[in-house]
Amino acid sequence: MKRLRVLNAETGEDLSTDYTLRHRNQDEAFREQQKQTTDRRDFSNANMSNIHEVYDALTTAQCGYLMLLQCYVDYNGVLVKSSRDKTPMTTADMMSVLQLTKKRMTFYDFLSACTAHDIIREEGGAYSVNERYHFKGNFGSQYVVKLYTAKIKKVYSEVKATDIGLIYRMLPFVHYETNALCENPFEKNPKHIRWFNKKELAAAIGVTPDTLGRRLKQMKFDGEFVVARIKVGSEPERYTFNPNVFYRQSKAPDKTLLAMFNVKKP
């Protein structure tokens, strides 16, 4: 097999040690691989390291309101009407998407709590979400969970805000590669993942095990469960997040993980 070299056309200098040759077919194959592995769905992000500050400041239902509202954050942090309409949201717009138009006091209690704790900011009539907690756009940190906006909106239309708030409290515990809900979400060795059982997960999010067991059964959207309950032999139940709703990697979710949540009959 011939070994190709890179030469400077003017000087004849051999630059092979500084450059790598790649055939055009390899470029095409790489682009095709990128199409298959890069997740292009619309998403916002939650900073795993900081969002405990949010659920320490807000009620569980208010965490659910924030989960939906952050779906409307733009790249500059401002809450806008939609991805196509960049008009900043008014309080009336926020009440409408949160389905709180007839519960104005509930909405303003939520907004006051958010502004008091610098979770939501108001400047010049425009509201924005503090990027310390949520932001839109690509990221270089592994301390982030992607929240798929279309799915979150669908969940909100079918599930109580309190239940979404419980889901929100689980975000700091999502394992990077497996979506497992666990004590050590940054562990790289799958054999060392310390999965939460029901009692441990309930304690981590501040509810009783009985409450968690009841609520998990209700957390469904479009026929899919938000959290899978996994039983392995005589071991206690384990839990993992639906990658169609929450995911930490930039590539498309693992097919086995996706299949785990496929409960619809063909």
N, C-alpha and C positions, 0 to 999 in steps of 0.2 A: 504493500500500500504506500502510495506516494505521500510524503509529508510536505504540505504547502507552507510557504514562508511569506512573511510580510516584509517588503522592501521599500525603502524611501526611493521614489522614482528619480529624484534629483541627485542624491548622494550615493545611492546604492547600499546604504546602511541597512543591515538586517535588524528589523524591529520585532522579530517573532516572539521574543521574550516579554515584550510589553503589550502585545495585542493578541486577541483570540479571533480566529476566522470562523465564521458560521455561514452555512449555506442558506440561500433564500427560503428553501423548503423548511428549514429549522425555524426561521422567523415566523413563517405561516403556522407551523405547528404550535409554536409558543403562543401566538395570538389566539389560536383556537382553544388552547388549554386555559388561557386567561378568561375566555368567555364562559367556559364551563365551571371554573373554580371561583371567579369573583362574584360575590353576592351584590346584585345591583338594585335590590328592593329599597324603597324609601324608608329611611330609619333615622331616629334620633339616638342620642347616647346618654347613658347614666354613668356618673363617676362612682365606681364602687367604693372608693376610699372615703368619700365624703357624704354619701346620702344618708348615713345614720343620723347626721345632723338634722336632716329633713324630718325623718319620722320620730325623732326626739321632740321636735317642735310642733308637729301637726298631729291631729287625730288620725285614726286609721282611714276614715271616710275622706278626710282632707288629702291624705296621701293618694287616694284614688282619684280625686279631682285633679291633682297635680299630674298624675300619670297620664291622664288624657290631655290636659292643657299643654304639656310639653311636646305633644305631637305637632303642635302648631308653631313651634319655634323655628325661626329662619336662621340662616348662616351667621347673621350678626347678633343673634340672641333675642331679637324682637319677636313677640307673638304676632303672627299675621293671620289673615282670614283663611288663606290656603296657599299651597305651593305655587299656584298660578296668580292669585290675587295677593300682592304683597302689602295691601293696606293694613296698617296696624290694627289689631283688635281693640275694640272698645270694651267697657265692662258689660255692655248689653250683648256683644258678640260672645264674650266668655260665658255669660249666664246661659246663652242659647245652646252652645255646644255642650255645656255641662248639664243641660236639662234642669237648670235651677231658676228659670224665669219666674216661676211661681213660688220660689223659696229664696227671696232676695236676702233675707237675714242670714240664711245658711251660706249664701255666696259671699256676702260681705264679711262674715266671720272668717271664712276661708282666706279671702284676699287680704284682710287685715293681718292674719297670722303669718301669711307669706311675706308681706312687706315688712312686718315688724322683725322678722328673722332673716331678712335680706335674701329670701328665696326667689321672690319676684320683685322687680324694681319698676318704678314709674318715673319717667323723665320726659317732660315736654308732651305729655298726653299719650305717650307710647309705653306699653308694658313689655318688659323683657324678663327672661329667666336667667338667673345667675349661672354662668357657665361652670361654676364650681360644682354644680350638681347635674345640670343637663345642658347639652349643646348639640348642634347639628353639624355634620361634616365628617370627613375621614379623621382618623386618629392614629397615633403611633404608640399608644400605651396599651398594655394588656389589662390595665385596671379599669376597664370600661365594659359595659354591657350594651349591646345594640337593642333598641326597642323598635320593632317594626310598626310603623304608624298606622297602616291600614288595619292590621290585626288588632292593635290596641283599641282603635275606634270601634271595631266590630265587637270586641270583648265588652267595651263600655256599654254598648247598646243592649247587651244580653245579660250582664252581670251587675250586681249591686256595687256601688262605689266602695262600700266597706270591704267587699271581697277583693276588689282591685287593689285596695289599700294594703290588704294582707299580702298580695302578690308583690307589691312594691317593696314591702319589708323583707322579702326574700332575695332581692336583687344582689346584695353584697355577698351572697353565698353560692353564686353560680360558678361551677367549675369551668375552666377555660376550654378544655377539649371535649368533655363529655356532657356538659350541661347539668351534671349532677348537683343537687343541693347538698352542700357538705361544709364541714368545719374548716377545711383547708383548700379553698377554691383556686389557689395558685400552685398546687402540687403537680409536678410534671410526671411523676411515676404513678400510673394508674393503680398499682397494687397498694399504694400508700394513701389513697383517697379515704378520708374518714367521713363516710356518708352519714347524714342525719337520719335517725329514726324519728317516729312521730313525736315522741316526748321531747327530743332534742330540737327538732325544727320548731315545734310549738313554743318552746322556751326562747329560741332565738328571735322569734317574731312577736313575742309577747302575748300569746293566747294559750288557752288550755288545750291539751291533746284532743279532748272531745270536740271542742269548737273547730279545731283544725280538720279533724276527720269529717265533720259535717260539711264544712265550707268547701273543702277540696272537691267534693262530689258535685257542687254547684258551679264550679269554675269551668264553664264550657263556652265555646263560641263556634257557631257554624258547625256544630256536631263534634268538635274536637275538644279534648281536655287541655287545659293550660298546664297542668302538672300530672305527670304519670306516676302511679304508685307501683313500685316494682317489688315483687316477692321472690326471694331466692332461697329455696329449701326452708329450713326452720328459722332463718334469719329474720329480724324485724323488717317491716316495710321500708323501702328506700324511695327517694323521690328525685325526679328529674324534670326540668323545664322543657316545654314544647319549643323547639328551635324555630318554629314558624312565628313565634311571638317574641322570644328573647334569645339572643345568641351573642357570643363574645368574639368569634373569629371573623376574619375578613372573607374567607372562602365560603362556598356554599356548604350547608350543614351535611354531615355524614348521612348516607342513605339509610343505614341501620337505625339511626336516631330518628329520622323522619318516619320510617316505617312503623316505629313503635307507637306513634300517635295516629296511625291510619286506622280508624275504627269504623269508617264508612263502608257499607257493602257496595261492591262494584256493580 
